Amino acid sequence: MILSLSTALSMDHSIGVPPIDLYDTNIYPWLTLSELPTWGMYPISGYLFIYFYDKWKINGLGIPFYVFGWTLLGTAFEALSTAFGVFIYKGWSLKYSFLVYLIVQLMIVAVFRILMNEFHRAKEKK
């Protein structure tokens, strides 16, 4: 959950502010209290992404399909958010978001698998 939130915040505060400034969130280009609920969606979606990945024991060729499905879901949610003015693009495009979601979710799966391997290895040593 923390990885999901920190990745989103890092992106927003690196490419969403000057000098790059590719998009704004909400109506104002700075953080407002009305924006806080939107920050809740990142940890929740990150948690659900890993929860179902682990619960359904996704592996092998299922991983790309699982990640692709979540990437489509995230991109669709962002398109809806854009339609309601949560994101205002100024040089950014939904196709960039698709690629970012794809890369970040693959990274999250890789980190999760590494952590689980280390967890099982440490558990076996006891």
Backbone as XML, in Angstrom:
<?xml version="1.0"?>
<chain id="A" units="angstrom">
  <residue number="1" name="MET">
    <atom name="N" x="0.824" y="-1.187" z="0.000"/>
    <atom name="CA" x="0.000" y="0.000" z="0.000"/>
    <atom name="C" x="0.870" y="1.253" z="0.000"/>
  </residue>
  <residue number="2" name="ILE">
    <atom name="N" x="1.936" y="1.210" z="0.786"/>
    <atom name="CA" x="2.824" y="2.369" z="0.856"/>
    <atom name="C" x="3.545" y="2.559" z="-0.471"/>
  </residue>
  <residue number="3" name="LEU">
    <atom name="N" x="3.940" y="1.449" z="-1.113"/>
    <atom name="CA" x="4.609" y="1.547" z="-2.411"/>
    <atom name="C" x="3.686" y="2.185" z="-3.442"/>
  </residue>
  <residue number="4" name="SER">
    <atom name="N" x="2.410" y="1.807" z="-3.440"/>
    <atom name="CA" x="1.447" y="2.389" z="-4.387"/>
    <atom name="C" x="1.296" y="3.886" z="-4.176"/>
  </residue>
  <residue number="5" name="LEU">
    <atom name="N" x="1.146" y="4.288" z="-2.926"/>
    <atom name="CA" x="0.971" y="5.709" z="-2.624"/>
    <atom name="C" x="2.242" y="6.495" z="-2.910"/>
  </residue>
  <residue number="6" name="SER">
    <atom name="N" x="3.388" y="5.961" z="-2.506"/>
    <atom name="CA" x="4.637" y="6.707" z="-2.716"/>
    <atom name="C" x="4.976" y="6.832" z="-4.194"/>
  </residue>
  <residue number="7" name="THR">
    <atom name="N" x="4.644" y="5.812" z="-4.988"/>
    <atom name="CA" x="4.880" y="5.903" z="-6.431"/>
    <atom name="C" x="4.005" y="6.989" z="-7.042"/>
  </residue>
  <residue number="8" name="ALA">
    <atom name="N" x="2.729" y="7.008" z="-6.674"/>
    <atom name="CA" x="1.812" y="8.026" z="-7.204"/>
    <atom name="C" x="2.238" y="9.426" z="-6.785"/>
  </residue>
  <residue number="9" name="LEU">
    <atom name="N" x="2.574" y="9.588" z="-5.518"/>
    <atom name="CA" x="3.009" y="10.911" z="-5.040"/>
    <atom name="C" x="4.305" y="11.344" z="-5.711"/>
  </residue>
  <residue number="10" name="SER">
    <atom name="N" x="5.227" y="10.414" z="-5.883"/>
    <atom name="CA" x="6.496" y="10.743" z="-6.543"/>
    <atom name="C" x="6.269" y="11.218" z="-7.969"/>
  </residue>
  <residue number="11" name="MET">
    <atom name="N" x="5.393" y="10.518" z="-8.686"/>
    <atom name="CA" x="5.098" y="10.918" z="-10.065"/>
    <atom name="C" x="4.440" y="12.297" z="-10.095"/>
  </residue>
  <residue number="12" name="ASP">
    <atom name="N" x="3.440" y="12.484" z="-9.237"/>
    <atom name="CA" x="2.716" y="13.757" z="-9.232"/>
    <atom name="C" x="3.612" y="14.927" z="-8.857"/>
  </residue>
  <residue number="13" name="HIS">
    <atom name="N" x="4.562" y="14.682" z="-7.971"/>
    <atom name="CA" x="5.422" y="15.777" z="-7.520"/>
    <atom name="C" x="6.741" y="15.853" z="-8.281"/>
  </residue>
  <residue number="14" name="SER">
    <atom name="N" x="6.875" y="15.057" z="-9.340"/>
    <atom name="CA" x="8.052" y="15.192" z="-10.198"/>
    <atom name="C" x="7.652" y="15.663" z="-11.598"/>
  </residue>
  <residue number="15" name="ILE">
    <atom name="N" x="6.657" y="15.017" z="-12.213"/>
    <atom name="CA" x="6.269" y="15.437" z="-13.563"/>
    <atom name="C" x="4.999" y="16.281" z="-13.582"/>
  </residue>
  <residue number="16" name="GLY">
    <atom name="N" x="4.359" y="16.439" z="-12.426"/>
    <atom name="CA" x="3.138" y="17.243" z="-12.370"/>
    <atom name="C" x="3.362" y="18.643" z="-11.842"/>
  </residue>
  <residue number="17" name="VAL">
    <atom name="N" x="4.620" y="19.019" z="-11.657"/>
    <atom name="CA" x="4.955" y="20.358" z="-11.156"/>
    <atom name="C" x="6.032" y="20.965" z="-12.055"/>
  </residue>
  <residue number="18" name="PRO">
    <atom name="N" x="6.189" y="22.301" z="-12.016"/>
    <atom name="CA" x="7.237" y="22.920" z="-12.823"/>
    <atom name="C" x="8.613" y="22.375" z="-12.437"/>
  </residue>
  <residue number="19" name="PRO">
    <atom name="N" x="9.526" y="22.250" z="-13.329"/>
    <atom name="CA" x="9.533" y="22.749" z="-14.698"/>
    <atom name="C" x="8.872" y="21.822" z="-15.715"/>
  </residue>
  <residue number="20" name="ILE">
    <atom name="N" x="8.596" y="20.570" z="-15.356"/>
    <atom name="CA" x="8.001" y="19.646" z="-16.327"/>
    <atom name="C" x="6.512" y="19.932" z="-16.484"/>
  </residue>
  <residue number="21" name="ASP">
    <atom name="N" x="5.744" y="19.878" z="-15.393"/>
    <atom name="CA" x="4.346" y="20.323" z="-15.319"/>
    <atom name="C" x="3.454" y="19.775" z="-16.436"/>
  </residue>
  <residue number="22" name="LEU">
    <atom name="N" x="3.336" y="18.441" z="-16.514"/>
    <atom name="CA" x="2.543" y="17.817" z="-17.569"/>
    <atom name="C" x="1.054" y="17.725" z="-17.260"/>
  </residue>
  <residue number="23" name="TYR">
    <atom name="N" x="0.685" y="17.876" z="-15.985"/>
    <atom name="CA" x="-0.733" y="17.831" z="-15.626"/>
    <atom name="C" x="-0.953" y="18.432" z="-14.247"/>
  </residue>
  <residue number="24" name="ASP">
    <atom name="N" x="-2.202" y="18.778" z="-13.981"/>
    <atom name="CA" x="-2.622" y="19.233" z="-12.656"/>
    <atom name="C" x="-3.619" y="18.222" z="-12.111"/>
  </residue>
  <residue number="25" name="THR">
    <atom name="N" x="-3.725" y="18.183" z="-10.800"/>
    <atom name="CA" x="-4.752" y="17.362" z="-10.176"/>
    <atom name="C" x="-5.804" y="18.299" z="-9.609"/>
  </residue>
  <residue number="26" name="ASN">
    <atom name="N" x="-7.049" y="17.910" z="-9.785"/>
    <atom name="CA" x="-8.199" y="18.723" z="-9.393"/>
    <atom name="C" x="-8.176" y="20.074" z="-10.107"/>
  </residue>
  <residue number="27" name="ILE">
    <atom name="N" x="-8.808" y="21.048" z="-9.545"/>
    <atom name="CA" x="-8.937" y="22.345" z="-10.208"/>
    <atom name="C" x="-7.680" y="23.176" z="-10.025"/>
  </residue>
  <residue number="28" name="TYR">
    <atom name="N" x="-7.022" y="23.004" z="-8.894"/>
    <atom name="CA" x="-5.873" y="23.839" z="-8.567"/>
    <atom name="C" x="-4.571" y="23.076" z="-8.779"/>
  </residue>
  <residue number="29" name="PRO">
    <atom name="N" x="-3.517" y="23.750" z="-9.196"/>
    <atom name="CA" x="-2.244" y="23.064" z="-9.426"/>
    <atom name="C" x="-1.483" y="22.738" z="-8.144"/>
  </residue>
  <residue number="30" name="TRP">
    <atom name="N" x="-2.049" y="23.021" z="-6.980"/>
    <atom name="CA" x="-1.392" y="22.695" z="-5.716"/>
    <atom name="C" x="-2.304" y="21.749" z="-4.924"/>
  </residue>
  <residue number="31" name="LEU">
    <atom name="N" x="-1.748" y="21.091" z="-3.919"/>
    <atom name="CA" x="-2.495" y="20.139" z="-3.103"/>
    <atom name="C" x="-3.554" y="20.849" z="-2.270"/>
  </residue>
  <residue number="32" name="THR">
    <atom name="N" x="-4.782" y="20.345" z="-2.326"/>
    <atom name="CA" x="-5.878" y="20.899" z="-1.538"/>
    <atom name="C" x="-6.520" y="19.783" z="-0.714"/>
  </residue>
  <residue number="33" name="LEU">
    <atom name="N" x="-7.309" y="20.165" z="0.277"/>
    <atom name="CA" x="-7.991" y="19.169" z="1.103"/>
    <atom name="C" x="-8.960" y="18.313" z="0.291"/>
  </residue>
  <residue number="34" name="SER">
    <atom name="N" x="-9.553" y="18.888" z="-0.735"/>
    <atom name="CA" x="-10.494" y="18.123" z="-1.553"/>
    <atom name="C" x="-9.792" y="17.018" z="-2.336"/>
  </residue>
  <residue number="35" name="GLU">
    <atom name="N" x="-8.473" y="17.107" z="-2.437"/>
    <atom name="CA" x="-7.699" y="16.097" z="-3.150"/>
    <atom name="C" x="-7.424" y="14.857" z="-2.313"/>
  </residue>
  <residue number="36" name="LEU">
    <atom name="N" x="-7.506" y="14.988" z="-1.004"/>
    <atom name="CA" x="-7.144" y="13.881" z="-0.120"/>
    <atom name="C" x="-7.898" y="12.583" z="-0.417"/>
  </residue>
  <residue number="37" name="PRO">
    <atom name="N" x="-9.207" y="12.614" z="-0.700"/>
    <atom name="CA" x="-9.873" y="11.340" z="-1.023"/>
    <atom name="C" x="-9.290" y="10.647" z="-2.254"/>
  </residue>
  <residue number="38" name="THR">
    <atom name="N" x="-8.808" y="11.427" z="-3.212"/>
    <atom name="CA" x="-8.223" y="10.784" z="-4.391"/>
    <atom name="C" x="-6.940" y="10.044" z="-4.039"/>
  </residue>
  <residue number="39" name="TRP">
    <atom name="N" x="-6.237" y="10.511" z="-2.996"/>
    <atom name="CA" x="-5.020" y="9.807" z="-2.575"/>
    <atom name="C" x="-5.358" y="8.476" z="-1.930"/>
  </residue>
  <residue number="40" name="GLY">
    <atom name="N" x="-6.573" y="8.319" z="-1.442"/>
    <atom name="CA" x="-6.976" y="7.046" z="-0.851"/>
    <atom name="C" x="-7.119" y="5.928" z="-1.857"/>
  </residue>
  <residue number="41" name="MET">
    <atom name="N" x="-7.360" y="6.281" z="-3.119"/>
    <atom name="CA" x="-7.563" y="5.235" z="-4.120"/>
    <atom name="C" x="-6.267" y="4.489" z="-4.440"/>
  </residue>
  <residue number="42" name="TYR">
    <atom name="N" x="-5.124" y="5.131" z="-4.310"/>
    <atom name="CA" x="-3.862" y="4.468" z="-4.656"/>
    <atom name="C" x="-3.521" y="3.331" z="-3.698"/>
  </residue>
  <residue number="43" name="PRO">
    <atom name="N" x="-3.535" y="3.548" z="-2.384"/>
    <atom name="CA" x="-3.240" y="2.421" z="-1.494"/>
    <atom name="C" x="-4.295" y="1.314" z="-1.565"/>
  </residue>
  <residue number="44" name="ILE">
    <atom name="N" x="-5.560" y="1.695" z="-1.730"/>
    <atom name="CA" x="-6.620" y="0.683" z="-1.795"/>
    <atom name="C" x="-6.462" y="-0.170" z="-3.045"/>
  </residue>
  <residue number="45" name="SER">
    <atom name="N" x="-6.251" y="0.468" z="-4.192"/>
    <atom name="CA" x="-6.090" y="-0.312" z="-5.422"/>
    <atom name="C" x="-4.802" y="-1.136" z="-5.379"/>
  </residue>
  <residue number="46" name="GLY">
    <atom name="N" x="-3.741" y="-0.597" z="-4.792"/>
    <atom name="CA" x="-2.498" y="-1.356" z="-4.650"/>
    <atom name="C" x="-2.682" y="-2.571" z="-3.758"/>
  </residue>
  <residue number="47" name="TYR">
    <atom name="N" x="-3.421" y="-2.392" z="-2.671"/>
    <atom name="CA" x="-3.703" y="-3.512" z="-1.769"/>
    <atom name="C" x="-4.519" y="-4.587" z="-2.486"/>
  </residue>
  <residue number="48" name="LEU">
    <atom name="N" x="-5.581" y="-4.177" z="-3.173"/>
    <atom name="CA" x="-6.419" y="-5.145" z="-3.878"/>
    <atom name="C" x="-5.645" y="-5.858" z="-4.981"/>
  </residue>
  <residue number="49" name="PHE">
    <atom name="N" x="-4.777" y="-5.120" z="-5.669"/>
    <atom name="CA" x="-3.951" y="-5.705" z="-6.727"/>
    <atom name="C" x="-3.123" y="-6.863" z="-6.174"/>
  </residue>
  <residue number="50" name="ILE">
    <atom name="N" x="-2.421" y="-6.646" z="-5.072"/>
    <atom name="CA" x="-1.575" y="-7.686" z="-4.480"/>
    <atom name="C" x="-2.413" y="-8.751" z="-3.771"/>
  </residue>
  <residue number="51" name="TYR">
    <atom name="N" x="-3.488" y="-8.340" z="-3.124"/>
    <atom name="CA" x="-4.349" y="-9.304" z="-2.426"/>
    <atom name="C" x="-4.863" y="-10.371" z="-3.392"/>
  </residue>
  <residue number="52" name="PHE">
    <atom name="N" x="-5.444" y="-9.932" z="-4.509"/>
    <atom name="CA" x="-5.981" y="-10.896" z="-5.469"/>
    <atom name="C" x="-4.869" y="-11.651" z="-6.191"/>
  </residue>
  <residue number="53" name="TYR">
    <atom name="N" x="-3.751" y="-11.006" z="-6.429"/>
    <atom name="CA" x="-2.603" y="-11.688" z="-7.031"/>
    <atom name="C" x="-2.189" y="-12.871" z="-6.155"/>
  </residue>
  <residue number="54" name="ASP">
    <atom name="N" x="-2.102" y="-12.641" z="-4.857"/>
    <atom name="CA" x="-1.697" y="-13.690" z="-3.923"/>
    <atom name="C" x="-2.816" y="-14.712" z="-3.709"/>
  </residue>
  <residue number="55" name="LYS">
    <atom name="N" x="-4.037" y="-14.242" z="-3.525"/>
    <atom name="CA" x="-5.176" y="-15.132" z="-3.255"/>
    <atom name="C" x="-5.424" y="-16.087" z="-4.416"/>
  </residue>
  <residue number="56" name="TRP">
    <atom name="N" x="-5.348" y="-15.582" z="-5.640"/>
    <atom name="CA" x="-5.607" y="-16.403" z="-6.820"/>
    <atom name="C" x="-4.359" y="-17.147" z="-7.292"/>
  </residue>
  <residue number="57" name="LYS">
    <atom name="N" x="-3.247" y="-16.951" z="-6.598"/>
    <atom name="CA" x="-1.981" y="-17.627" z="-6.930"/>
    <atom name="C" x="-1.618" y="-17.450" z="-8.412"/>
  </residue>
  <residue number="58" name="ILE">
    <atom name="N" x="-1.621" y="-16.200" z="-8.846"/>
    <atom name="CA" x="-1.294" y="-15.881" z="-10.233"/>
    <atom name="C" x="0.185" y="-16.195" z="-10.472"/>
  </residue>
  <residue number="59" name="ASN">
    <atom name="N" x="0.482" y="-16.931" z="-11.537"/>
    <atom name="CA" x="1.878" y="-17.184" z="-11.895"/>
    <atom name="C" x="1.991" y="-17.506" z="-13.379"/>
  </residue>
  <residue number="60" name="GLY">
    <atom name="N" x="3.211" y="-17.634" z="-13.848"/>
    <atom name="CA" x="3.455" y="-17.985" z="-15.240"/>
    <atom name="C" x="2.844" y="-16.987" z="-16.211"/>
  </residue>
  <residue number="61" name="LEU">
    <atom name="N" x="2.149" y="-17.538" z="-17.209"/>
    <atom name="CA" x="1.530" y="-16.685" z="-18.229"/>
    <atom name="C" x="0.330" y="-15.906" z="-17.705"/>
  </residue>
  <residue number="62" name="GLY">
    <atom name="N" x="-0.142" y="-16.254" z="-16.526"/>
    <atom name="CA" x="-1.246" y="-15.504" z="-15.930"/>
    <atom name="C" x="-0.829" y="-14.112" z="-15.485"/>
  </residue>
  <residue number="63" name="ILE">
    <atom name="N" x="0.456" y="-13.933" z="-15.168"/>
    <atom name="CA" x="0.937" y="-12.636" z="-14.675"/>
    <atom name="C" x="0.729" y="-11.522" z="-15.696"/>
  </residue>
  <residue number="64" name="PRO">
    <atom name="N" x="1.168" y="-11.698" z="-16.962"/>
    <atom name="CA" x="0.939" y="-10.596" z="-17.918"/>
    <atom name="C" x="-0.540" y="-10.272" z="-18.127"/>
  </residue>
  <residue number="65" name="PHE">
    <atom name="N" x="-1.385" y="-11.298" z="-18.142"/>
    <atom name="CA" x="-2.818" y="-11.053" z="-18.316"/>
    <atom name="C" x="-3.407" y="-10.330" z="-17.109"/>
  </residue>
  <residue number="66" name="TYR">
    <atom name="N" x="-2.985" y="-10.739" z="-15.918"/>
    <atom name="CA" x="-3.455" y="-10.097" z="-14.689"/>
    <atom name="C" x="-3.033" y="-8.629" z="-14.656"/>
  </residue>
  <residue number="67" name="VAL">
    <atom name="N" x="-1.758" y="-8.378" z="-14.934"/>
    <atom name="CA" x="-1.237" y="-7.003" z="-14.929"/>
    <atom name="C" x="-1.920" y="-6.179" z="-16.016"/>
  </residue>
  <residue number="68" name="PHE">
    <atom name="N" x="-2.105" y="-6.757" z="-17.193"/>
    <atom name="CA" x="-2.759" y="-6.040" z="-18.287"/>
    <atom name="C" x="-4.196" y="-5.676" z="-17.909"/>
  </residue>
  <residue number="69" name="GLY">
    <atom name="N" x="-4.906" y="-6.593" z="-17.264"/>
    <atom name="CA" x="-6.278" y="-6.310" z="-16.829"/>
    <atom name="C" x="-6.337" y="-5.160" z="-15.839"/>
  </residue>
  <residue number="70" name="TRP">
    <atom name="N" x="-5.435" y="-5.162" z="-14.858"/>
    <atom name="CA" x="-5.395" y="-4.075" z="-13.880"/>
    <atom name="C" x="-4.945" y="-2.770" z="-14.529"/>
  </residue>
  <residue number="71" name="THR">
    <atom name="N" x="-4.079" y="-2.864" z="-15.518"/>
    <atom name="CA" x="-3.639" y="-1.666" z="-16.238"/>
    <atom name="C" x="-4.815" y="-1.046" z="-16.983"/>
  </residue>
  <residue number="72" name="LEU">
    <atom name="N" x="-5.617" y="-1.881" z="-17.631"/>
    <atom name="CA" x="-6.817" y="-1.372" z="-18.307"/>
    <atom name="C" x="-7.787" y="-0.747" z="-17.309"/>
  </residue>
  <residue number="73" name="LEU">
    <atom name="N" x="-7.957" y="-1.397" z="-16.165"/>
    <atom name="CA" x="-8.848" y="-0.871" z="-15.128"/>
    <atom name="C" x="-8.360" y="0.483" z="-14.615"/>
  </residue>
  <residue number="74" name="GLY">
    <atom name="N" x="-7.071" y="0.597" z="-14.335"/>
    <atom name="CA" x="-6.503" y="1.861" z="-13.861"/>
    <atom name="C" x="-6.615" y="2.969" z="-14.896"/>
  </residue>
  <residue number="75" name="THR">
    <atom name="N" x="-6.370" y="2.614" z="-16.154"/>
    <atom name="CA" x="-6.464" y="3.601" z="-17.230"/>
    <atom name="C" x="-7.910" y="4.060" z="-17.418"/>
  </residue>
  <residue number="76" name="ALA">
    <atom name="N" x="-8.848" y="3.126" z="-17.334"/>
    <atom name="CA" x="-10.270" y="3.486" z="-17.455"/>
    <atom name="C" x="-10.699" y="4.390" z="-16.305"/>
  </residue>
  <residue number="77" name="PHE">
    <atom name="N" x="-10.226" y="4.086" z="-15.089"/>
    <atom name="CA" x="-10.561" y="4.924" z="-13.938"/>
    <atom name="C" x="-9.962" y="6.317" z="-14.101"/>
  </residue>
  <residue number="78" name="GLU">
    <atom name="N" x="-8.747" y="6.386" z="-14.631"/>
    <atom name="CA" x="-8.139" y="7.700" z="-14.855"/>
    <atom name="C" x="-8.885" y="8.471" z="-15.938"/>
  </residue>
  <residue number="79" name="ALA">
    <atom name="N" x="-9.344" y="7.778" z="-16.980"/>
    <atom name="CA" x="-10.132" y="8.445" z="-18.027"/>
    <atom name="C" x="-11.409" y="9.032" z="-17.429"/>
  </residue>
  <residue number="80" name="LEU">
    <atom name="N" x="-12.050" y="8.280" z="-16.540"/>
    <atom name="CA" x="-13.245" y="8.773" z="-15.856"/>
    <atom name="C" x="-12.898" y="9.965" z="-14.963"/>
  </residue>
  <residue number="81" name="SER">
    <atom name="N" x="-11.785" y="9.861" z="-14.250"/>
    <atom name="CA" x="-11.338" y="10.969" z="-13.393"/>
    <atom name="C" x="-11.041" y="12.215" z="-14.217"/>
  </residue>
  <residue number="82" name="THR">
    <atom name="N" x="-10.464" y="12.031" z="-15.381"/>
    <atom name="CA" x="-10.168" y="13.156" z="-16.272"/>
    <atom name="C" x="-11.463" y="13.813" z="-16.752"/>
  </residue>
  <residue number="83" name="ALA">
    <atom name="N" x="-12.459" y="12.987" z="-17.048"/>
    <atom name="CA" x="-13.751" y="13.523" z="-17.493"/>
    <atom name="C" x="-14.407" y="14.378" z="-16.409"/>
  </residue>
  <residue number="84" name="PHE">
    <atom name="N" x="-14.133" y="14.064" z="-15.136"/>
    <atom name="CA" x="-14.701" y="14.825" z="-14.023"/>
    <atom name="C" x="-13.762" y="15.904" z="-13.495"/>
  </residue>
  <residue number="85" name="GLY">
    <atom name="N" x="-12.656" y="16.141" z="-14.184"/>
    <atom name="CA" x="-11.762" y="17.236" z="-13.820"/>
    <atom name="C" x="-10.793" y="16.949" z="-12.692"/>
  </residue>
  <residue number="86" name="VAL">
    <atom name="N" x="-10.636" y="15.680" z="-12.316"/>
    <atom name="CA" x="-9.665" y="15.344" z="-11.272"/>
    <atom name="C" x="-8.249" y="15.538" z="-11.812"/>
  </residue>
  <residue number="87" name="PHE">
    <atom name="N" x="-8.035" y="15.176" z="-13.059"/>
    <atom name="CA" x="-6.749" y="15.399" z="-13.723"/>
    <atom name="C" x="-6.959" y="16.334" z="-14.901"/>
  </residue>
  <residue number="88" name="ILE">
    <atom name="N" x="-6.109" y="17.327" z="-15.017"/>
    <atom name="CA" x="-6.135" y="18.252" z="-16.146"/>
    <atom name="C" x="-4.796" y="18.115" z="-16.857"/>
  </residue>
  <residue number="89" name="TYR">
    <atom name="N" x="-4.831" y="17.531" z="-18.058"/>
    <atom name="CA" x="-3.596" y="17.273" z="-18.793"/>
    <atom name="C" x="-3.082" y="18.527" z="-19.470"/>
  </residue>
  <residue number="90" name="LYS">
    <atom name="N" x="-1.760" y="18.720" z="-19.390"/>
    <atom name="CA" x="-1.079" y="19.840" z="-20.054"/>
    <atom name="C" x="0.172" y="19.280" z="-20.736"/>
  </residue>
  <residue number="91" name="GLY">
    <atom name="N" x="-0.023" y="18.347" z="-21.642"/>
    <atom name="CA" x="1.107" y="17.688" z="-22.276"/>
    <atom name="C" x="1.167" y="16.207" z="-21.938"/>
  </residue>
  <residue number="92" name="TRP">
    <atom name="N" x="0.342" y="15.780" z="-21.016"/>
    <atom name="CA" x="0.250" y="14.370" z="-20.635"/>
    <atom name="C" x="-0.847" y="13.719" z="-21.465"/>
  </residue>
  <residue number="93" name="SER">
    <atom name="N" x="-0.826" y="12.420" z="-21.571"/>
    <atom name="CA" x="-1.828" y="11.701" z="-22.340"/>
    <atom name="C" x="-2.182" y="10.404" z="-21.618"/>
  </residue>
  <residue number="94" name="LEU">
    <atom name="N" x="-3.367" y="9.915" z="-21.846"/>
    <atom name="CA" x="-3.809" y="8.672" z="-21.231"/>
    <atom name="C" x="-2.932" y="7.494" z="-21.655"/>
  </residue>
  <residue number="95" name="LYS">
    <atom name="N" x="-2.381" y="7.552" z="-22.854"/>
    <atom name="CA" x="-1.499" y="6.454" z="-23.291"/>
    <atom name="C" x="-0.221" y="6.419" z="-22.454"/>
  </residue>
  <residue number="96" name="TYR">
    <atom name="N" x="0.242" y="7.567" z="-21.969"/>
    <atom name="CA" x="1.396" y="7.578" z="-21.064"/>
    <atom name="C" x="1.021" y="6.928" z="-19.735"/>
  </residue>
  <residue number="97" name="SER">
    <atom name="N" x="-0.184" y="7.222" z="-19.278"/>
    <atom name="CA" x="-0.655" y="6.627" z="-18.024"/>
    <atom name="C" x="-0.726" y="5.111" z="-18.148"/>
  </residue>
  <residue number="98" name="PHE">
    <atom name="N" x="-1.204" y="4.632" z="-19.291"/>
    <atom name="CA" x="-1.274" y="3.191" z="-19.524"/>
    <atom name="C" x="0.110" y="2.566" z="-19.353"/>
  </residue>
  <residue number="99" name="LEU">
    <atom name="N" x="1.117" y="3.172" z="-19.965"/>
    <atom name="CA" x="2.484" y="2.644" z="-19.852"/>
    <atom name="C" x="3.004" y="2.719" z="-18.422"/>
  </residue>
  <residue number="100" name="VAL">
    <atom name="N" x="2.710" y="3.810" z="-17.732"/>
    <atom name="CA" x="3.151" y="3.955" z="-16.342"/>
    <atom name="C" x="2.490" y="2.891" z="-15.468"/>
  </residue>
  <residue number="101" name="TYR">
    <atom name="N" x="1.175" y="2.700" z="-15.620"/>
    <atom name="CA" x="0.483" y="1.665" z="-14.841"/>
    <atom name="C" x="1.087" y="0.291" z="-15.123"/>
  </residue>
  <residue number="102" name="LEU">
    <atom name="N" x="1.347" y="0.004" z="-16.374"/>
    <atom name="CA" x="1.910" y="-1.287" z="-16.762"/>
    <atom name="C" x="3.268" y="-1.515" z="-16.098"/>
  </residue>
  <residue number="103" name="ILE">
    <atom name="N" x="4.143" y="-0.531" z="-16.192"/>
    <atom name="CA" x="5.488" y="-0.646" z="-15.621"/>
    <atom name="C" x="5.438" y="-0.737" z="-14.099"/>
  </residue>
  <residue number="104" name="VAL">
    <atom name="N" x="4.659" y="0.123" z="-13.475"/>
    <atom name="CA" x="4.588" y="0.139" z="-12.008"/>
    <atom name="C" x="3.992" y="-1.166" z="-11.480"/>
  </residue>
  <residue number="105" name="GLN">
    <atom name="N" x="2.963" y="-1.677" z="-12.128"/>
    <atom name="CA" x="2.355" y="-2.911" z="-11.641"/>
    <atom name="C" x="3.275" y="-4.111" z="-11.847"/>
  </residue>
  <residue number="106" name="LEU">
    <atom name="N" x="4.028" y="-4.129" z="-12.932"/>
    <atom name="CA" x="5.032" y="-5.185" z="-13.101"/>
    <atom name="C" x="6.098" y="-5.082" z="-12.015"/>
  </residue>
  <residue number="107" name="MET">
    <atom name="N" x="6.484" y="-3.847" z="-11.688"/>
    <atom name="CA" x="7.463" y="-3.632" z="-10.626"/>
    <atom name="C" x="6.910" y="-4.109" z="-9.277"/>
  </residue>
  <residue number="108" name="ILE">
    <atom name="N" x="5.656" y="-3.827" z="-9.001"/>
    <atom name="CA" x="5.047" y="-4.246" z="-7.738"/>
    <atom name="C" x="4.997" y="-5.771" z="-7.644"/>
  </residue>
  <residue number="109" name="VAL">
    <atom name="N" x="4.664" y="-6.444" z="-8.742"/>
    <atom name="CA" x="4.670" y="-7.912" z="-8.740"/>
    <atom name="C" x="6.082" y="-8.426" z="-8.465"/>
  </residue>
  <residue number="110" name="ALA">
    <atom name="N" x="7.082" y="-7.834" z="-9.110"/>
    <atom name="CA" x="8.468" y="-8.262" z="-8.901"/>
    <atom name="C" x="8.891" y="-8.066" z="-7.446"/>
  </residue>
  <residue number="111" name="VAL">
    <atom name="N" x="8.590" y="-6.915" z="-6.871"/>
    <atom name="CA" x="8.940" y="-6.643" z="-5.472"/>
    <atom name="C" x="8.204" y="-7.615" z="-4.549"/>
  </residue>
  <residue number="112" name="PHE">
    <atom name="N" x="6.933" y="-7.856" z="-4.810"/>
    <atom name="CA" x="6.159" y="-8.786" z="-3.984"/>
    <atom name="C" x="6.756" y="-10.188" z="-4.037"/>
  </residue>
  <residue number="113" name="ARG">
    <atom name="N" x="7.125" y="-10.642" z="-5.235"/>
    <atom name="CA" x="7.707" y="-11.985" z="-5.369"/>
    <atom name="C" x="9.049" y="-12.081" z="-4.644"/>
  </residue>
  <residue number="114" name="ILE">
    <atom name="N" x="9.863" y="-11.049" z="-4.744"/>
    <atom name="CA" x="11.148" y="-11.033" z="-4.035"/>
    <atom name="C" x="10.916" y="-11.084" z="-2.530"/>
  </residue>
  <residue number="115" name="LEU">
    <atom name="N" x="10.007" y="-10.258" z="-2.040"/>
    <atom name="CA" x="9.715" y="-10.238" z="-0.602"/>
    <atom name="C" x="9.159" y="-11.575" z="-0.113"/>
  </residue>
  <residue number="116" name="MET">
    <atom name="N" x="8.280" y="-12.187" z="-0.885"/>
    <atom name="CA" x="7.719" y="-13.475" z="-0.479"/>
    <atom name="C" x="8.786" y="-14.570" z="-0.494"/>
  </residue>
  <residue number="117" name="ASN">
    <atom name="N" x="9.686" y="-14.550" z="-1.481"/>
    <atom name="CA" x="10.783" y="-15.522" z="-1.505"/>
    <atom name="C" x="11.669" y="-15.361" z="-0.281"/>
  </residue>
  <residue number="118" name="GLU">
    <atom name="N" x="11.988" y="-14.123" z="0.068"/>
    <atom name="CA" x="12.809" y="-13.866" z="1.257"/>
    <atom name="C" x="12.077" y="-14.285" z="2.531"/>
  </residue>
  <residue number="119" name="PHE">
    <atom name="N" x="10.780" y="-14.036" z="2.576"/>
    <atom name="CA" x="9.978" y="-14.429" z="3.736"/>
    <atom name="C" x="10.007" y="-15.946" z="3.918"/>
  </residue>
  <residue number="120" name="HIS">
    <atom name="N" x="9.790" y="-16.683" z="2.819"/>
    <atom name="CA" x="9.787" y="-18.144" z="2.899"/>
    <atom name="C" x="11.176" y="-18.692" z="3.231"/>
  </residue>
  <residue number="121" name="ARG">
    <atom name="N" x="12.205" y="-18.069" z="2.691"/>
    <atom name="CA" x="13.576" y="-18.486" z="2.989"/>
    <atom name="C" x="13.892" y="-18.266" z="4.469"/>
  </residue>
  <residue number="122" name="ALA">
    <atom name="N" x="13.504" y="-17.129" z="5.009"/>
    <atom name="CA" x="13.744" y="-16.840" z="6.427"/>
    <atom name="C" x="12.931" y="-17.779" z="7.318"/>
  </residue>
  <residue number="123" name="LYS">
    <atom name="N" x="11.734" y="-18.109" z="6.885"/>
    <atom name="CA" x="10.867" y="-19.001" z="7.648"/>
    <atom name="C" x="11.453" y="-20.417" z="7.700"/>
  </residue>
  <residue number="124" name="GLU">
    <atom name="N" x="12.071" y="-20.857" z="6.599"/>
    <atom name="CA" x="12.676" y="-22.189" z="6.545"/>
    <atom name="C" x="13.899" y="-22.292" z="7.449"/>
  </residue>
  <residue number="125" name="LYS">
    <atom name="N" x="14.607" y="-21.190" z="7.649"/>
    <atom name="CA" x="15.807" y="-21.192" z="8.485"/>
    <atom name="C" x="15.475" y="-21.384" z="9.959"/>
  </residue>
  <residue number="126" name="LYS">
    <atom name="N" x="14.271" y="-21.028" z="10.356"/>
    <atom name="CA" x="13.890" y="-21.116" z="11.779"/>
    <atom name="C" x="13.629" y="-22.510" z="12.200"/>
  </residue>
</chain>
